Amino acid sequence: MSEMKPQAAKIIHAQGIHDLLAQYSKQEILLPRPISEIYTLIPQFFVILDERDDKYDVIACVAIEVFSDELAEVRSLAVNPDYKGQHLGEQLLITIEDYARSLGLKKMMALTYVDTFFHKYGYETVEMSSLPEKVWRVCVKCPKFHHCDEIPVLKIL
């Protein structure tokens, strides 16, 4: 078995990403993402695969959404519960931050229920009002807009 490390997602990974995210959306930890959206956004995803038995299962994923020439968001960060404790979330976070830097971005934000994870990597909790790019482009369309319970975090890259 080869080393499990982040790689750019391919179309063949869309269903695996969808299935992984669905596990967390059923628990209301992540918002659901339709498979059609994942197909469209596949260039924004990175995955970690378990390559046992040549199945190449998606066991972790993350995506980036760019809002401006300075700000992007860490989205859809998820690790299969069977693989927790292997630092896969950390690997994906570092990968997406490096990718953001390569694009010339200066700040990364996330909305999360697990702010302590992000705090370990230099993110600080901020007020949602400090992220107008996110609020007015994405949040206004969210069913939780008027009662959002996610915690906004921000990191200067």
Disulfide bonds with the S-S distance in Angstrom:
none
